[in-house]
Amino acid sequence: MNNAQRCLSSFHLSKHLTGNQRLWNAREEGQREHLKRGDRIRRRVGKREMINEGESGAYRNGGVKEYVAANYVRVLAKLDVLDAKNENETAEGDFEDENGSGSKMNIYGHVATIDLSDAKNNSELLDEKFIRCLHEPVLIQNAFEKSRHGSASSWTLRKLLEAHEEEEKRTGGLFQTTVRVRMEDGAPSGNNGRRNAKAFVYAEQSHEAIRNRKFQPPSLTQQMPFANGLSRVLEYSGDGAYIQSELPSNLKDEMEHDYSRVFTSFENSEEFVESQPLRLWLSKRGSISPLHFDASISTLTQLKGEKTFLLFAPFSGLSQCYLYPDWHPLRRRSQLSINDERIRNGLRAYEATLSEGDVLIFPPRWLHHVESSNKTNYSVSITRRYIYNASSGVNTDTSYALRFAKWAKTRDKGTKALSRLYSSGMVNPDFPSRFNLAVIDLDEDGKCPKLCETKTFERNVQEKWKVCVKALSDRIVARTKNISSICVRGSIARGAAVDFESDCDLIVVFENERPNEQELQDLRSELEDVRAQEFPFAKKIDVRFEKNRDELNAEQLFTLATSSLCVSGEDIPKSSSRMAPVRTCFPTLLEDVNSAIENGSEKAMSWACKRCLRAAFESQKRTRFTREISRCCEIVCEEDYPKKKYEVGDLETALVIAVKGPKMVFGDAYWLEMSTALLERLSNCILSAKI
């Protein structure tokens, strides 16, 4: 009896065992016992194949062994233990990176997350307008109706096997599954020329160099029955594989009609054309798709297990990831692994972890590295891709959000991006100059000159604003006692107030105890009434009431010295000494951002963006000082972007939100989620970039 006969004989034995009626009807105990017998049979078959390697080597890489393994998968599926067996075979310990050293990538931030199970998130708002304005990755949780009732888990291995075999039978075997397998002598996919045993690197098989065998690719695709491919993925035969194949028609119908609502958003718009139909991605735990980018808008729906994406913005990622040339069979792929120092130090990763029922959407040219989680033995995902149909001519949307999205998709780096915000009209180009937002050079001791050294209230404040300040000051003196000093600060003090846009900012310092809060609140209301009736050109009144001078802290003294002029009483600015800039936003940034996110209002988000811009300025030692957010943004872009401290565009986005508000930037539907993600990653980056 030769090797093939032995293998077939062993397989007939396994069929005989599975035909036992008692085992077919067995519950948990009987299934486990039969599973053990099946494992013993499979191991016996494997040993028999290796009896005479010289004579039967052909069987080791396919043939009988793969036939046996495929039928072993079918047996487990019929016993309804295929999924239970593989769900229990989870790996022990943490997943190691592709070089076996553990993940070391620094995470810049998490992608924006929208939960459609949240009552306030109406899934109808996930429409083509939202997709059109999308310029960064977004994770949609509970993205399809069935996932909210626990039905995402119905995408079992048995279900997939039965659906594919039904399609194979219906088409007479013409329908085959595309399976990516690694090549023994393929190009290395890790660092230092080492081959990564868990990575599946795409290669363009139609490329002339591969067809002429001038280039040995790291992997190739093969067409085979689904059961054969599944046995390879689960490593019952071969050394692993990755199913990357078109879905059979019955599963396509289920996905399109019963599951993901994301697809509807694209299909309802004539502006998007499908570039790749629904595609199944089935992999074993720990499988990796190394760094690469797609040319289309990508959607990935996670149906079983978990996947983690590390994504990198195209503006910084593509120029620093050492892509293969466009003529190469591995084009659109990076030559470096995720843990190469040049990637870790040069790029900032956006992280997204997908659980069952989640969908990730990300724009074209976003570099990404994908890992299948160890929490289950396998991962099932569905992808669908789209391209923008520029010739549709149906887009009549001229909203600010869409204009901003166009800026974000084509933005430059640092000060160039900021300049284009002004030149495109996204931010009024006169904004800095209208308010005379000067930047003050520090002296040789690192101290800031005082405003009163070059200006006085009587000589430099505009006349109409001078009348306004004096009237309000007189009202404060008449209504309160023990006032030591009243000062005006900001654009009025600089002589640069703008009608209907500038605030009237006053600082009132008492000699000892100040009035109680109720009295001060009543006074604020009275001053606001005076402003509205007599001085409507002032946007609002902002009055700070402070205790006696001896109790003023460094921040308050610095504000009085550098940006204030005395209106009446003791001239505190003049009697103060020059001071080094005081960090006012950086120390409390994390607390401020968390507070704003918890509040969840537009005003809170805009305020937090202002805090971020000022904290970014304060995070480094400067030779200049400013408090104005546009100047802070300009200086940080100029000085810190070359040092790769921030992701391109985030600071500029924070500036636009601070000036225009988050709804103007992200639209009416999910501005809160998008703003939250921006604030979290930007604040973390600012705090890690401190002096």
PAVO-718768 format. One line per 4 residues: number of its first residue (from 0); their letters; for each residue x, y, z of C-alpha. Coordinates in pm, 1 decimal. Each point is the difference from the previous one (the first is absolute). Layout:
BEGIN
NUM> a> X Y Z  ...;
END
This chain:
BEGIN
0> mnna> 0.0 0.0 0.0  153.4 333.6 -101.7  -26.0 333.1 182.4  -306.8 118.9 -191.0;
4> qrcl> -185.6 -324.5 75.9  91.7 26.3 366.1  -128.8 358.9 18.4  -324.3 -88.7 -175.0;
8> ssfh> -45.0 -302.6 219.2  42.9 216.8 308.8  -250.3 249.5 -132.1  -255.9 -278.5 -66.2;
12> lskh> 49.1 -100.1 362.1  -83.2 355.5 110.9  -313.4 -7.8 -218.5  -102.0 -327.7 158.1;
16> ltgn> 44.1 146.2 348.3  -200.8 308.3 -86.4  -274.9 -219.5 -132.1  -67.2 -149.2 340.5;
20> qrlw> -354.0 102.5 89.2  79.5 32.2 370.6  275.1 251.3 -71.0  -216.7 197.6 -240.5;
24> nare> -262.2 43.1 269.2  245.3 55.2 283.6  -11.2 320.0 199.5  302.9 179.2 139.6;
28> egqr> 177.7 -304.8 145.0  -42.5 -210.7 -312.5  109.7 287.2 -225.9  314.8 54.4 199.6;
32> ehlk> 83.4 -370.6 -9.6  -52.9 -16.5 -374.1  209.1 312.5 -43.6  287.5 -168.5 181.6;
36> rgdr> -30.7 -304.9 -228.1  0.9 222.6 -304.7  315.9 173.2 122.1  168.3 -337.4 49.0;
40> irrr> -95.8 -102.7 -351.9  136.1 325.2 -143.2  328.1 -40.3 186.7  24.8 -363.5 -117.6;
44> vgkr> -54.8 108.6 -358.5  271.2 260.5 32.8  249.3 -254.0 132.2  -79.7 -248.9 -277.7;
48> emin> 61.4 266.7 -263.4  352.8 40.3 131.7  91.2 -371.9 -0.3  178.4 28.2 -328.7;
52> eges> 64.7 365.2 -71.6  202.8 -72.7 -309.5  -281.8 -190.8 -167.2  -300.5 193.8 126.5;
56> gayr> 125.0 356.9 33.4  -266.1 117.2 -244.9  -268.0 -82.7 248.6  148.1 221.3 270.4;
60> nggv> -76.5 325.4 -182.8  -349.7 -81.2 -116.5  -148.8 -305.6 -155.5  -117.8 -261.5 246.9;
64> keyv> 91.1 191.3 315.6  -198.0 305.6 -106.2  -286.9 -225.7 -109.1  -0.4 -166.7 339.5;
68> aany> 25.8 332.8 185.8  -287.0 149.4 -202.4  -222.6 -294.1 84.2  108.7 20.7 362.6;
72> vrvl> -132.4 358.9 -2.9  -328.8 -123.4 -147.5  -28.8 -265.6 268.8  51.1 256.4 277.3;
76> akld> -257.6 227.9 -160.9  -260.8 -276.7 -20.2  59.8 -81.1 364.9  -49.0 372.7 70.1;
80> vlda> 330.1 13.9 187.1  213.4 177.3 -260.2  -62.1 344.4 148.8  15.4 -117.1 361.8;
84> knen> 333.6 -168.0 -61.2  154.0 307.3 -159.3  -149.4 252.6 240.7  158.3 -188.7 288.6;
88> etae> 340.8 -23.3 -163.6  107.4 350.8 95.1  362.9 86.9 36.6  160.3 40.9 335.4;
92> gdfe> 180.5 319.2 88.0  18.5 328.5 -185.0  27.1 18.9 -372.7  353.9 64.9 -115.9;
96> deng> 77.6 226.6 -287.7  132.1 -122.5 -329.9  354.9 -3.2 130.8  -90.0 -185.3 316.9;
100> sgsk> 77.8 288.0 231.1  -348.5 119.1 98.0  -180.0 303.7 -135.6  193.4 321.6 50.2;
104> mniy> -191.1 242.7 -219.7  -85.5 327.7 168.9  -370.7 70.0 -36.7  -74.0 360.3 -94.8;
108> ghva> -372.0 -37.1 65.4  -312.6 -202.7 -67.6  -220.2 53.1 -301.5  -334.8 168.6 54.1;
112> tidl> -264.4 -246.1 122.0  -373.6 24.4 -73.3  -232.2 -242.6 179.5  -325.6 -46.1 -191.5;
116> sdak> -158.3 -180.9 294.7  10.6 330.0 188.2  -347.3 152.2 1.4  131.1 342.8 -98.6;
120> nnse> 179.7 -138.1 -304.2  -269.3 -45.3 -262.3  138.2 -242.3 -255.0  -183.5 190.7 -273.4;
124> llde> 258.2 275.7 50.6  265.1 -239.1 -129.4  -78.8 120.6 -350.4  184.8 89.5 -317.9;
128> kfir> 57.7 354.3 127.9  191.3 -135.8 298.1  203.5 -233.7 -222.9  72.1 283.4 -243.6;
132> clhe> 146.6 218.2 275.9  201.9 -280.9 157.6  372.4 73.0 -14.1  136.1 -230.8 272.2;
136> pvli> -75.4 -355.0 120.6  -313.7 -57.5 205.0  -112.4 -308.5 193.6  -373.9 -71.5 -11.3;
140> qnaf> -108.6 -223.3 288.5  -319.1 -207.3 -32.6  -12.0 104.3 -363.0  -267.5 -245.3 -107.7;
144> eksr> -331.1 -91.6 151.2  70.2 -367.9 63.8  310.9 75.0 205.6  -222.4 173.1 254.5;
148> hgsa> -179.1 -330.1 62.9  309.6 -215.6 26.4  -26.1 -140.1 -353.8  345.8 101.0 -118.9;
152> sswt> 123.7 -320.2 167.1  -214.9 -202.0 -244.4  282.7 32.4 -253.0  154.5 -326.2 111.7;
156> lrkl> 250.9 -216.3 -183.7  -274.1 -254.3 -57.5  -224.5 263.8 -157.1  280.1 116.9 -228.4;
160> leah> 90.5 -355.7 -97.0  -358.7 -95.8 -82.9  -59.5 320.6 -200.1  315.4 -44.2 -206.2;
164> eeee> -59.8 -369.2 -67.7  -356.2 77.0 -105.9  136.7 255.7 -248.9  266.0 -244.1 -119.8;
168> krtg> -268.4 -263.7 -59.2  -232.9 247.3 -173.9  274.6 111.3 -241.8  134.4 -347.8 -64.1;
172> glfq> 326.9 81.0 172.9  64.3 319.7 -195.6  -30.1 211.3 313.6  329.2 -28.7 185.6;
176> ttvr> 146.4 172.6 303.6  304.5 225.8 -28.8  258.3 -94.9 262.2  323.2 186.0 63.6;
180> vrme> 289.8 -228.6 90.6  357.4 88.4 87.6  284.9 -103.6 -227.0  295.0 -185.2 145.0;
184> dgap> 264.6 224.9 -155.0  -198.1 322.3 -35.2  123.7 348.9 72.8  43.8 73.9 372.2;
188> sgnn> -282.8 186.4 168.2  171.7 102.4 323.0  316.2 188.2 88.5  356.7 -115.6 -56.0;
192> grrn> -106.7 -231.1 -281.3  -185.9 -233.2 233.3  -317.0 -167.7 -123.9  -303.3 53.9 216.0;
196> akaf> -192.1 -321.5 60.4  -328.7 182.9 72.6  -0.1 264.0 -273.5  -186.0 -29.1 -329.5;
200> vyae> 143.3 252.7 -243.9  -202.5 72.0 -312.1  185.5 -29.7 -329.2  -130.0 96.8 -343.1;
204> qshe> -8.4 -341.6 -168.3  -66.3 144.8 -345.1  327.9 191.9 19.0  243.5 -90.7 -274.9;
208> airn> 283.3 -69.3 245.3  -207.7 -263.8 180.3  -135.2 -156.8 -319.5  354.9 -27.3 -138.6;
212> rkfq> 126.3 -132.6 334.1  247.9 282.2 39.6  -144.9 87.8 339.6  -104.0 -248.5 267.2;
216> ppsl> -298.2 154.0 184.5  -49.5 -47.7 376.4  -348.3 -140.8 -68.2  -229.3 -102.3 -282.2;
220> tqqm> -370.1 -74.8 -30.7  -138.7 -339.3 -93.0  -351.6 -102.4 -101.1  -143.6 -297.6 190.8;
224> pfan> -318.5 -128.0 167.9  -85.4 187.8 317.4  49.5 -306.1 222.2  356.8 -34.7 -126.4;
228> glsr> 70.9 365.9 62.9  -154.1 -14.7 347.3  211.3 -301.1 93.4  307.1 198.2 -98.7;
232> vley> -107.7 308.8 197.2  -54.8 -214.4 309.6  335.3 -171.5 -71.3  -145.5 -349.8 -32.6;
236> sgdg> 204.8 -12.9 -320.4  288.2 221.4 -107.7  154.4 273.1 213.1  -285.2 248.6 -6.5;
240> ayiq> -191.2 206.3 -252.8  -228.2 301.9 -27.5  -333.4 -22.5 -184.2  -51.8 320.1 -200.3;
244> selp> -286.8 -86.9 -229.7  -324.5 119.2 -152.1  -312.1 -95.5 195.0  -246.0 -257.9 -135.4;
248> snlk> -326.9 148.8 -122.4  -214.4 -103.2 299.8  237.3 165.1 247.8  19.8 309.8 -220.9;
252> deme> -375.6 36.1 17.3  3.9 -35.2 377.3  270.9 262.0 43.9  -163.8 249.6 -235.8;
256> hdys> -356.4 -30.7 124.9  16.9 -105.2 363.5  320.7 136.7 140.3  222.1 297.6 -60.2;
260> rvft> -170.9 337.5 -37.4  332.2 150.4 -102.9  -42.5 -144.4 -348.9  -331.6 180.8 -36.9;
264> sfen> 175.0 331.8 60.7  219.6 -58.0 -303.7  -264.7 -155.3 -221.8  -244.0 286.7 54.2;
268> seef> 250.2 240.3 -152.7  93.1 10.9 -367.1  332.1 150.8 100.3  144.5 -336.2 111.8;
272> vesq> 61.5 -302.6 -220.4  81.6 -346.0 132.0  360.4 -85.9 -85.7  14.4 -336.9 177.1;
276> plrl> -308.1 -210.7 85.3  -65.7 -167.5 333.1  303.0 -204.8 91.3  62.5 -252.2 277.9;
280> wlsk> 314.2 19.6 212.8  47.8 -305.1 223.0  320.1 -40.8 197.5  141.3 -185.7 296.0;
284> rgsi> 95.5 181.9 320.0  310.8 213.6 -24.6  -13.5 33.7 -379.6  137.4 328.1 -130.7;
288> splh> -54.3 216.7 -303.8  316.6 213.9 8.3  19.3 371.0 -78.1  -170.1 95.8 -324.7;
292> fdas> -258.7 241.2 -134.8  -310.1 -34.7 -217.5  -93.3 226.4 -288.1  -372.9 -8.1 80.1;
296> istl> -228.1 93.5 287.1  -1.7 -314.2 213.5  -262.6 -149.6 228.2  67.2 -302.2 221.3;
300> tqlk> -277.5 -172.4 193.5  110.8 -226.3 285.1  -227.2 -303.4 34.6  203.5 -233.1 220.0;
304> gekt> 292.8 53.1 233.4  196.2 322.8 22.3  238.5 195.2 -220.7  229.3 287.4 86.1;
308> fllf> 93.8 265.0 -254.2  289.7 241.2 25.4  -64.3 277.8 -252.1  226.4 281.9 -113.1;
312> apfs> -106.3 322.2 -170.0  117.3 21.6 -361.8  152.9 345.8 44.0  267.6 -127.2 235.9;
316> glsq> -18.1 -376.8 -48.6  58.4 -56.2 -370.2  310.7 215.9 -19.9  171.8 -173.5 291.9;
320> cyly> -93.4 -367.1 -24.8  242.9 -103.9 -279.1  -258.6 -118.8 -249.8  99.9 -233.6 -279.0;
324> pdwh> 11.9 186.7 -333.9  -319.1 13.6 -204.0  149.6 -235.5 -261.1  79.6 -268.1 261.1;
328> plrr> -217.7 -313.5 53.8  -37.1 109.2 364.8  -109.1 355.4 -81.7  -212.9 176.4 263.8;
332> rsql> 184.7 -205.5 262.8  260.8 120.2 247.7  345.3 -155.3 4.8  4.4 40.1 379.0;
336> sind> -178.1 -183.2 277.9  -219.8 177.5 251.6  273.4 -13.5 263.1  282.0 139.8 -205.5;
340> erir> 145.6 302.2 181.1  -60.1 216.3 -305.4  -372.5 -78.0 22.1  -23.5 28.1 379.4;
344> nglr> 189.8 328.4 15.7  -126.6 157.5 -320.1  -369.9 -84.3 -8.3  -297.7 38.6 232.2;
348> ayea> -254.2 -281.6 8.1  -375.9 31.2 27.4  -127.7 -317.6 167.5  -334.3 -174.0 -57.8;
352> tlse> -102.6 -334.0 151.5  -304.4 -159.1 -164.0  -229.4 -239.2 184.9  -292.7 -195.0 -142.6;
356> gdvl> -250.7 237.7 -158.3  245.6 286.5 -58.4  83.5 166.8 -331.0  313.7 199.9 -75.9;
360> ifpp> -8.1 256.7 -280.0  319.2 168.6 -113.0  88.1 221.4 -298.7  243.0 -89.9 -278.5;
364> rwlh> 377.7 3.4 53.3  -14.4 -50.5 376.8  288.6 -233.3 77.6  -113.8 -286.9 225.2;
368> hves> 128.8 -306.8 182.1  -259.7 -262.6 101.1  22.2 -275.1 262.0  -253.7 -272.0 82.2;
372> snkt> -50.5 -18.3 375.3  99.6 -292.6 220.8  -329.5 7.3 188.6  -150.9 -251.2 -243.4;
376> nysv> 169.4 -251.4 -223.3  -120.2 165.9 -318.0  -137.0 323.7 -141.1  -276.9 53.1 -257.8;
380> sitr> -28.2 336.7 -176.0  -176.2 134.9 -307.0  141.1 284.8 -208.7  -151.3 217.0 -268.1;
384> ryiy> 172.9 285.5 -179.3  -111.5 307.3 -190.1  147.2 273.8 -213.4  -121.9 355.5 -38.7;
388> nass> -179.4 59.3 -328.5  115.9 350.5 -87.0  -195.2 -2.8 -326.3  -337.1 -55.1 169.3;
392> gvnt> -63.1 374.1 14.4  -268.0 -46.7 265.6  167.7 161.6 296.4  -154.4 335.3 77.9;
396> dtsy> 118.2 5.3 360.4  188.9 322.6 73.1  -2.1 -36.3 378.6  292.9 112.4 210.0;
400> alrf> 49.3 -360.6 117.3  53.3 -119.4 -357.8  235.5 288.5 -76.7  195.9 -84.4 313.0;
404> akwa> 10.5 -369.5 -100.4  153.4 97.6 -335.3  262.0 205.2 181.9  71.4 -290.2 237.1;
408> ktrd> 42.6 -251.3 -283.5  254.3 214.4 -183.2  159.2 190.9 283.9  369.1 85.4 10.2;
412> kgtk> 228.7 -10.5 298.7  34.1 251.3 280.8  -12.0 366.4 -93.8  -91.5 -82.8 -361.6;
416> alsr> -318.9 -168.3 114.9  -79.1 296.9 222.2  65.2 244.6 -283.2  -235.1 -193.2 -224.7;
420> lyss> -270.1 19.3 266.3  23.9 377.3 -28.6  37.0 12.3 -378.5  -296.8 -232.7 -56.5;
424> gmvn> -221.9 211.6 223.8  -51.8 -279.6 254.6  125.3 248.5 258.9  -24.6 372.9 -70.1;
428> pdfp> 344.9 105.9 -125.9  -35.8 330.3 187.8  -60.6 -179.0 330.9  352.2 44.8 146.2;
432> srfn> 55.8 352.4 -133.8  -342.9 138.5 91.6  60.7 -59.4 369.1  365.7 98.8 -14.7;
436> lavi> 87.9 -338.6 144.5  361.3 89.8 66.3  267.1 -243.1 108.3  227.9 141.1 269.7;
440> dlde> 371.8 -73.5 -9.9  138.4 -92.0 342.4  300.9 185.1 133.7  341.7 -158.5 46.9;
444> dgkc> -105.3 -123.9 344.1  -302.0 -180.1 -148.9  -242.4 253.7 150.2  -291.6 167.0 -171.2;
448> pklc> -9.8 380.6 -45.7  -295.6 175.5 162.5  -273.8 155.0 -211.1  5.1 316.9 209.1;
452> etkt> 363.2 59.7 -104.8  -120.8 109.2 -343.9  -371.6 81.7 46.3  -234.0 186.4 235.1;
456> fern> -376.7 -11.7 34.4  -53.7 369.8 -80.1  234.5 14.6 -296.4  -41.8 -333.8 -179.9;
460> vqek> -351.4 -134.1 56.0  -247.2 83.5 -280.2  -233.8 283.0 100.4  -335.2 -179.3 -18.3;
464> wkvc> 141.4 -293.8 191.5  152.7 236.0 253.7  -344.3 147.4 67.7  -143.7 -351.4 37.1;
468> vkal> 266.4 -110.6 248.6  -27.5 317.5 207.7  -379.0 -27.0 21.8  20.7 -362.8 114.8;
472> sdri> 281.2 83.3 240.6  -202.2 282.0 156.4  -297.0 -231.9 43.7  221.5 -255.3 180.7;
476> vart> 140.7 266.8 234.2  -349.2 127.7 78.6  -134.7 -347.2 80.5  288.7 -143.5 205.6;
480> knis> 248.8 104.1 268.4  365.4 -63.3 82.5  114.1 0.2 -364.2  377.8 16.7 -37.1;
484> sicv> 34.3 -1.2 -379.1  -197.1 -40.6 -323.5  190.4 -105.9 -314.7  -100.1 -74.2 -357.3;
488> rgsi> 172.8 -278.2 -192.0  5.6 -162.4 -342.3  -71.8 165.6 -334.4  -137.2 319.6 159.3;
492> arga> 322.5 50.5 197.8  204.5 -52.6 -316.8  -209.1 260.4 -183.2  -119.7 -263.8 -245.7;
496> avdf> -364.6 -60.2 96.3  -236.6 -92.7 -285.1  -364.6 104.9 5.7  -246.7 -283.5 69.4;
500> esdc> 281.6 -254.3 35.5  216.1 114.0 292.8  -95.6 -64.6 362.6  37.2 254.8 277.2;
504> dliv> 234.0 -180.2 241.8  41.5 160.6 342.5  194.6 -101.2 312.2  -118.0 137.9 334.6;
508> vfen> 233.1 -37.2 301.1  -136.0 66.5 350.6  200.7 130.2 295.3  -102.2 -286.5 226.1;
512> erpn> -316.6 -206.7 -8.4  -209.0 2.7 -314.7  -384.7 -5.2 1.8  -183.9 -333.8 12.4;
516> eqel> -76.0 -191.6 -318.5  -364.6 106.7 -18.4  94.5 368.9 13.3  262.7 -51.8 -269.4;
520> qdlr> -245.6 -188.8 -220.1  -252.2 281.1 33.8  270.9 247.7 -95.3  93.1 -201.3 -309.2;
524> sele> -363.2 -1.0 -109.6  -23.5 375.7 48.0  318.0 59.1 -201.8  -132.6 -221.1 -278.4;
528> dvra> -318.6 209.3 -13.8  208.5 316.5 -29.2  204.4 -155.1 -281.5  -309.3 -109.4 -192.4;
532> qefp> -169.6 339.1 25.7  289.7 242.6 -32.5  293.8 -189.4 -155.1  -138.0 -274.0 -229.7;
536> fakk> 321.7 1.6 -205.2  164.4 -190.6 289.3  -72.0 -370.3 -54.0  -26.8 -75.5 372.4;
540> idvr> 127.8 100.4 344.6  250.7 -224.1 176.4  87.5 118.3 353.2  241.8 -182.2 230.4;
544> fekn> -27.0 90.8 368.2  318.4 -67.5 197.5  92.3 29.2 367.3  270.0 238.0 123.4;
548> rdel> 329.1 22.6 -183.3  191.9 -202.6 258.5  -213.0 -303.9 -83.6  37.1 21.1 -378.5;
552> naeq> 171.6 -307.0 -145.4  271.5 -4.5 -266.0  -247.8 -44.0 -285.1  -208.5 299.7 109.2;
556> lftl> 307.1 222.8 48.9  137.7 -105.0 -339.4  -329.6 88.8 -171.6  -8.9 340.6 169.1;
560> atss> 361.6 75.4 -91.2  6.9 -116.8 -361.8  -346.2 66.2 -143.8  -175.0 255.8 224.2;
564> lcvs> -19.8 376.8 47.9  -118.8 178.0 313.9  -335.1 181.4 -29.3  -36.7 124.5 359.0;
568> gedi> 153.7 -53.7 342.8  342.8 -151.0 63.9  202.0 -55.6 -316.8  88.2 -364.6 67.6;
572> pkss> 139.6 -66.4 -352.1  245.4 288.9 30.9  118.1 -96.8 349.9  49.1 -366.4 -96.4;
576> srma> 331.3 -141.2 -119.4  58.6 -176.8 -326.1  -79.8 -369.8 26.7  76.0 -317.1 -194.0;
580> pvrt> -306.6 -147.7 -171.9  -218.8 -209.0 227.4  -143.8 -328.2 -123.5  -373.0 30.5 56.1;
584> cfpt> -150.4 -266.5 -228.6  258.5 -278.2 -12.4  -14.0 -107.5 369.0  -376.7 -61.2 -4.4;
588> lled> -42.8 -105.3 -364.0  -106.0 -360.4 61.2  -251.1 104.7 264.3  -134.2 275.6 -224.6;
592> vnsa> -42.2 -229.9 -301.0  -171.8 -271.6 204.2  -231.7 260.5 148.8  -92.0 131.5 -345.7;
596> ieng> -64.8 -350.3 -136.2  -220.3 -79.7 299.5  -194.2 323.4 -57.6  -42.5 -86.8 -367.4;
600> seka> -117.0 342.3 -121.2  126.6 188.7 -304.2  121.4 282.2 221.5  195.1 -241.6 221.2;
604> mswa> 167.2 -162.1 -302.5  102.4 336.6 -145.0  137.3 106.9 338.9  200.2 -323.5 32.8;
608> ckrc> 151.2 55.0 -345.9  114.8 345.6 110.2  157.7 -155.3 309.6  178.6 -254.8 -218.3;
612> lraa> 147.1 267.4 -227.3  128.4 203.6 294.1  129.2 -310.3 178.8  187.1 -104.5 -316.4;
616> fesq> 167.6 339.9 -1.9  86.9 -29.9 369.6  135.5 -353.9 -34.4  335.0 122.9 -135.1;
620> krtr> 242.4 272.9 98.8  -54.6 297.1 -233.7  171.7 328.2 -69.7  -337.0 162.8 -66.4;
624> ftre> -327.5 33.1 184.9  -363.9 21.9 -107.4  -336.4 -105.3 134.7  -191.9 28.2 -325.3;
628> isrc> -94.0 -340.7 -136.1  76.8 74.1 -366.4  349.5 121.9 87.7  50.0 -298.1 232.1;
632> ceiv> -94.2 -228.9 -288.4  232.3 178.4 -242.9  300.9 -19.4 232.3  -56.0 -364.8 93.0;
636> ceed> -38.9 -92.3 -368.1  316.4 190.4 -83.0  216.4 -130.3 283.9  -139.6 -341.0 96.7;
640> ypkk> -118.2 -160.9 -324.1  358.3 -40.9 -127.9  69.3 -192.2 322.7  -290.8 -235.7 -81.9;
644> kyev> -182.7 75.5 322.3  -350.6 15.0 -146.7  -203.9 -167.6 -269.2  -43.5 219.6 -303.8;
648> gdle> -323.1 198.0 14.0  -113.8 -67.3 356.8  103.7 338.0 139.9  -152.0 180.8 -296.2;
652> talv> -323.8 -195.8 45.7  -5.9 101.0 367.9  40.7 364.1 -107.1  -296.0 -21.3 -239.6;
656> iavk> -215.6 -164.5 268.8  99.6 271.1 247.1  -97.9 273.3 -247.4  -293.0 -155.8 -187.8;
660> gpkm> -130.0 -272.0 233.4  2.6 -381.7 -38.1  -326.8 -24.5 -194.6  139.1 221.4 -272.9;
664> vfgd> 301.9 -228.4 -32.8  -152.6 -348.2 36.3  -366.0 55.0 -87.9  -315.0 -31.3 207.8;
668> aywl> -5.4 -377.7 48.9  314.6 -118.3 178.2  195.8 314.2 86.8  24.1 -106.2 364.7;
672> emst> 164.9 -335.9 -73.2  242.6 147.4 -253.0  90.9 290.5 230.7  49.6 -235.1 294.1;
676> alle> 247.7 -216.5 -194.1  192.2 310.4 -111.4  21.9 143.0 353.0  109.9 -329.4 154.1;
680> rlsn> 283.9 -65.2 -243.1  109.0 365.1 -17.0  10.2 45.0 379.6  195.3 -325.1 43.7;
684> cils> 248.6 110.7 -264.1  40.5 344.6 160.1  64.1 -146.7 343.4  254.6 -247.4 -137.7;
688> aki> 181.2 280.8 -184.3  68.3 206.5 311.6  330.6 170.7 70.9;
END
